[in-house]
């Protein structure tokens, strides 16, 4: 179950990736897929914790 949720988070992240890349390009920041990977992992952790927090609030 946990892996499935991570895949969903990754899909959401990928949806917004072009927009993020556009903003970084506009700021003069060059971004490669190798550079994105650690941020994607961090994003997954953040989303996972946010999900758990939301789940706890929903069960109260």
ABEGO torsion letter per residue (X at the ends): XAAAAAAAAAAAAAAAAAAAAAAAAAAGBBBBAAAAAAAAAAAAAAAAAAAAAAAAAAAX
